[in-house]
Amino acid sequence: MLNLKELDDARQRWRVGHHLFFTYVQSLIMIGNKLQAELDAGNMLAAEREIERATQLLWGSAVAFKLAGSFSQAAYDGYVRPNMFESSEGFSGMWSHDHDYLVKTVLRKLKPTFQNPPAELLPAIQKFRQAFAIMYDSHKFVCEKFEGSEPSLLMGPDAQKSAADMIDTFKRNRLLTLGVR
């Protein structure tokens, strides 16, 4: 039987982890736009600093995912998941307009730079790619911990892929955008 303190702790961790993640998403949008402006101006030193800032935010996002999932399966099953479902059938961070804008606009605009980086930016871009991959691995960790081989709420009960498998698909697609083959 879960006690009220354990449920409240799970709720807090889930909420704070997601609030942090969405703050990181908004920050990555601003940094991505600044990065594009620096690239357009030919200012490679400033562009490198923006990539380094974005990399730090990705590391923070990875930690936010771990924080969001740092409670028991019982608390997830008994409190977190039912409340996600009540708030929105098919609950998903992918429904966030900010997340959508980051992926479909900001990253796509930067795609040519990441796929064919200037030599002076390559070390920073490689670190960014690594942090990006680990951030996805942290998200997958949470999915596997709580959902196992089950589909996410976004996909519904008839889905052919597990939530973790979908995270792998998203990771692979995003890394292709970033020039990782």
C-alpha positions as a Python dict, from the first residue, in 0.01 Angstrom:
ca = {
    (1, 'M'): (0, 0, 0),
    (2, 'L'): (134, 342, -94),
    (3, 'N'): (142, 614, 163),
    (4, 'L'): (49, 973, 89),
    (5, 'K'): (408, 1096, 126),
    (6, 'E'): (535, 852, -139),
    (7, 'L'): (258, 955, -381),
    (8, 'D'): (324, 1325, -323),
    (9, 'D'): (698, 1271, -374),
    (10, 'A'): (631, 1091, -705),
    (11, 'R'): (396, 1367, -818),
    (12, 'Q'): (652, 1634, -731),
    (13, 'R'): (940, 1458, -905),
    (14, 'W'): (731, 1394, -1217),
    (15, 'R'): (612, 1754, -1230),
    (16, 'V'): (948, 1917, -1153),
    (17, 'G'): (1129, 1690, -1399),
    (18, 'H'): (885, 1788, -1675),
    (19, 'H'): (894, 2158, -1585),
    (20, 'L'): (1272, 2147, -1605),
    (21, 'F'): (1262, 1966, -1938),
    (22, 'F'): (1026, 2221, -2092),
    (23, 'T'): (1243, 2502, -1961),
    (24, 'Y'): (1537, 2334, -2134),
    (25, 'V'): (1333, 2306, -2455),
    (26, 'Q'): (1257, 2679, -2450),
    (27, 'S'): (1621, 2758, -2377),
    (28, 'L'): (1735, 2532, -2662),
    (29, 'I'): (1504, 2722, -2898),
    (30, 'M'): (1664, 3052, -2798),
    (31, 'I'): (2016, 2912, -2821),
    (32, 'G'): (1943, 2743, -3155),
    (33, 'N'): (1817, 3069, -3301),
    (34, 'K'): (2121, 3253, -3165),
    (35, 'L'): (2347, 2981, -3308),
    (36, 'Q'): (2189, 3023, -3650),
    (37, 'A'): (2238, 3400, -3633),
    (38, 'E'): (2606, 3357, -3541),
    (39, 'L'): (2653, 3107, -3825),
    (40, 'D'): (2485, 3345, -4070),
    (41, 'A'): (2721, 3622, -3952),
    (42, 'G'): (3023, 3393, -3993),
    (43, 'N'): (3112, 3426, -3625),
    (44, 'M'): (3242, 3076, -3555),
    (45, 'L'): (3375, 3151, -3207),
    (46, 'A'): (3033, 3275, -3091),
    (47, 'A'): (2866, 2981, -3271),
    (48, 'E'): (3092, 2742, -3082),
    (49, 'R'): (2990, 2902, -2751),
    (50, 'E'): (2621, 2857, -2840),
    (51, 'I'): (2678, 2489, -2923),
    (52, 'E'): (2854, 2446, -2587),
    (53, 'R'): (2559, 2612, -2408),
    (54, 'A'): (2315, 2386, -2589),
    (55, 'T'): (2526, 2084, -2491),
    (56, 'Q'): (2507, 2182, -2125),
    (57, 'L'): (2128, 2207, -2153),
    (58, 'L'): (2111, 1859, -2305),
    (59, 'W'): (2304, 1722, -2008),
    (60, 'G'): (2054, 1900, -1782),
    (61, 'S'): (1766, 1746, -1978),
    (62, 'A'): (1915, 1400, -1926),
    (63, 'V'): (1923, 1463, -1551),
    (64, 'A'): (1566, 1601, -1559),
    (65, 'F'): (1444, 1277, -1716),
    (66, 'K'): (1616, 1075, -1444),
    (67, 'L'): (1464, 1299, -1176),
    (68, 'A'): (1119, 1268, -1332),
    (69, 'G'): (1140, 891, -1307),
    (70, 'S'): (1307, 850, -969),
    (71, 'F'): (1023, 686, -775),
    (72, 'S'): (862, 346, -747),
    (73, 'Q'): (666, 152, -1006),
    (74, 'A'): (378, 138, -759),
    (75, 'A'): (364, 518, -738),
    (76, 'Y'): (375, 539, -1118),
    (77, 'D'): (99, 282, -1167),
    (78, 'G'): (-115, 407, -880),
    (79, 'Y'): (-82, 780, -921),
    (80, 'V'): (136, 927, -1197),
    (81, 'R'): (10, 736, -1502),
    (82, 'P'): (-361, 764, -1415),
    (83, 'N'): (-319, 1138, -1362),
    (84, 'M'): (-134, 1178, -1693),
    (85, 'F'): (-416, 996, -1867),
    (86, 'E'): (-681, 1207, -1692),
    (87, 'S'): (-507, 1530, -1792),
    (88, 'S'): (-496, 1427, -2157),
    (89, 'E'): (-573, 1098, -2325),
    (90, 'G'): (-251, 1012, -2506),
    (91, 'F'): (-42, 1242, -2283),
    (92, 'S'): (287, 1323, -2451),
    (93, 'G'): (555, 1588, -2436),
    (94, 'M'): (546, 1575, -2815),
    (95, 'W'): (221, 1771, -2798),
    (96, 'S'): (410, 2068, -2661),
    (97, 'H'): (419, 2344, -2919),
    (98, 'D'): (767, 2442, -2796),
    (99, 'H'): (902, 2088, -2841),
    (100, 'D'): (744, 2067, -3185),
    (101, 'Y'): (898, 2401, -3284),
    (102, 'L'): (1241, 2294, -3157),
    (103, 'V'): (1235, 1972, -3358),
    (104, 'K'): (1058, 2083, -3674),
    (105, 'T'): (1192, 2435, -3711),
    (106, 'V'): (1509, 2501, -3511),
    (107, 'L'): (1682, 2165, -3561),
    (108, 'R'): (1582, 2147, -3925),
    (109, 'K'): (1727, 2493, -3989),
    (110, 'L'): (2053, 2384, -3827),
    (111, 'K'): (2059, 2052, -4012),
    (112, 'P'): (2306, 2163, -4285),
    (113, 'T'): (2555, 2282, -4022),
    (114, 'F'): (2528, 1964, -3819),
    (115, 'Q'): (2546, 1737, -4123),
    (116, 'N'): (2845, 1916, -4272),
    (117, 'P'): (3007, 2109, -3988),
    (118, 'P'): (3284, 2361, -4036),
    (119, 'A'): (3610, 2211, -3909),
    (120, 'E'): (3638, 2463, -3625),
    (121, 'L'): (3295, 2358, -3490),
    (122, 'L'): (3338, 1981, -3523),
    (123, 'P'): (3466, 1914, -3166),
    (124, 'A'): (3178, 2112, -3013),
    (125, 'I'): (2925, 1945, -3243),
    (126, 'Q'): (3057, 1600, -3152),
    (127, 'K'): (3006, 1679, -2782),
    (128, 'F'): (2657, 1810, -2861),
    (129, 'R'): (2571, 1488, -3048),
    (130, 'Q'): (2694, 1279, -2754),
    (131, 'A'): (2488, 1475, -2501),
    (132, 'F'): (2187, 1457, -2736),
    (133, 'A'): (2213, 1076, -2756),
    (134, 'I'): (2250, 1042, -2379),
    (135, 'M'): (1950, 1268, -2323),
    (136, 'Y'): (1742, 1028, -2536),
    (137, 'D'): (1887, 732, -2344),
    (138, 'S'): (1771, 893, -2019),
    (139, 'H'): (1421, 931, -2159),
    (140, 'K'): (1428, 569, -2272),
    (141, 'F'): (1539, 464, -1922),
    (142, 'V'): (1223, 617, -1775),
    (143, 'C'): (1003, 454, -2041),
    (144, 'E'): (1160, 112, -1985),
    (145, 'K'): (1141, 147, -1608),
    (146, 'F'): (770, 219, -1600),
    (147, 'E'): (629, 83, -1925),
    (148, 'G'): (858, -209, -2007),
    (149, 'S'): (734, -351, -2335),
    (150, 'E'): (406, -158, -2324),
    (151, 'P'): (320, 127, -2562),
    (152, 'S'): (320, 485, -2438),
    (153, 'L'): (-2, 672, -2373),
    (154, 'L'): (62, 861, -2696),
    (155, 'M'): (52, 546, -2906),
    (156, 'G'): (-245, 374, -2743),
    (157, 'P'): (-296, 9, -2650),
    (158, 'D'): (-288, -131, -3006),
    (159, 'A'): (59, 1, -3091),
    (160, 'Q'): (316, -241, -3228),
    (161, 'K'): (614, -70, -3061),
    (162, 'S'): (691, -15, -2696),
    (163, 'A'): (740, 333, -2557),
    (164, 'A'): (1115, 265, -2534),
    (165, 'D'): (1123, 145, -2896),
    (166, 'M'): (956, 469, -3004),
    (167, 'I'): (1217, 670, -2814),
    (168, 'D'): (1485, 475, -3005),
    (169, 'T'): (1312, 564, -3333),
    (170, 'F'): (1297, 932, -3240),
    (171, 'K'): (1661, 923, -3129),
    (172, 'R'): (1774, 764, -3456),
    (173, 'N'): (1578, 1019, -3663),
    (174, 'R'): (1708, 1318, -3465),
    (175, 'L'): (2066, 1193, -3481),
    (176, 'L'): (2033, 1163, -3859),
    (177, 'T'): (1931, 1529, -3859),
    (178, 'L'): (2246, 1600, -3659),
    (179, 'G'): (2465, 1421, -3912),
    (180, 'V'): (2519, 1096, -3720),
    (181, 'R'): (2500, 797, -3953),
}
